[in-house]
Amino acid sequence: MKAPHVVPYQGSKRKIAEEILKNIPYKIQGRLFEPFSGSAAITLSAAVKNLANEYVVGDKYEPLINLWRKIIDFPDDVAREYKYLWNSQLGDPKQFFAECRSQFNIDNDPVKFLYLVARCVKNAIRFNSQGEFNQSPDNRRLGTNPDRMRKEIFAASDLLCGKVDFRVGDFIDILNDATSNDVVYMDPPWQGTSNKKDPRYAYLLDIELLTRGLEDLNSRNIPYLLSFDGVCGGRSYGNGLPEYLDLMKIDIHAGRSSQATLLGRDDMTIESLYLSPALIELSGYGNIHEYHKLYA
Ligand SMILES: C[S@@+](CC[C@H](N)C(=O)[O-])C[C@H]1O[C@@H](n2cnc3c(N)ncnc32)[C@H](O)[C@@H]1O
């Protein structure tokens, strides 16, 4: 079974979810945490593989988590409301998008958020300095067809209903009760995309705070995987992480970037995945220091 594709989110790990999850070669005894969930690609793929019995899906952006709650608990409502919005745009899509965006900036309605993500340029959400959604519509398409959206919504609900604890907040708080029986997958907003005027996500992460969070997880012996920096066509995004965290870096070949495809170039995107000392131990890689000696 393929993982459902509900929230089309730029930066989604959907296409490389399998590659990432290969690094958890055992059934998780506790919960799988995804505290920077976005489109929850890793949770959905893990649930298809039955990698854990319970999941924690969190994000700092509240409308996104409210959307996920509603998708899983009230799939019919989401499918109907999305269809209503989608059909309402047909007279004047541009004008309707502008109205829906203004209303969303007042009421933060989760299904309006789904419509806006599905319809906006490159499915890339953008916010102004007041925290208002300000991305433009993609005028060449209308967004995921409502019949297809209904199928994907119900598939996600069937997969995760009764198994997920949704949390809104900072990743450190979301991971407050994580234990060494759990596994955490983290995909914080990249440093490389974080310093721009018009940030890609609602919230951006400070590298110091991320590092402190990782230190804390290490001290609690929590197995985790972290997607962090990336290299595309020889250009590097983001700095590596401090050595004292004892993380193992793995290259994931993510295929051609959409930008490279547009420009007709062959740049391959390589994404880095870092495994924590506790996960390395459990995965049978053995001691991280031995590993480094072996492959130095
Ligand atoms: C790179 S995206 C995650 C994409 C996700 N892996 C996927 O497959 O769709 C990063 C997410 O982290 C959220 N975020 C930013 N800062 C955060 C924080 N301090 N704690 C929790 N979530 C945060 C953003 O709202 C955004 O949804």
The ligand as a Gaussian input file, in Angstrom:
#p B3LYP/6-31G(d) Opt

LIG

0 1
 C       10.735000      21.327000       6.832000
 S        9.085000      21.426000       7.432000
 C        8.699000      19.749000       7.763000
 C        8.283000      18.997000       6.506000
 C        7.900000      17.559000       6.796000
 N        9.027000      16.719000       7.125000
 C        7.139000      16.956000       5.630000
 O        7.486000      15.846000       5.188000
 O        6.193000      17.608000       5.160000
 C        9.341000      22.111000       9.028000
 C        8.080000      22.265000       9.885000
 O        8.515000      22.616000      11.215000
 C        7.586000      23.535000      11.781000
 N        8.328000      24.241000      12.860000
 C        9.169000      25.299000      12.771000
 N        9.750000      25.585000      13.955000
 C        9.274000      24.667000      14.843000
 C        9.520000      24.402000      16.221000
 N       10.353000      25.149000      16.925000
 N        8.897000      23.346000      16.809000
 C        8.036000      22.573000      16.086000
 N        7.744000      22.783000      14.762000
 C        8.362000      23.799000      14.150000
 C        7.113000      24.381000      10.611000
 O        5.829000      24.928000      10.876000
 C        7.096000      23.349000       9.457000
 O        5.822000      22.764000       9.296000

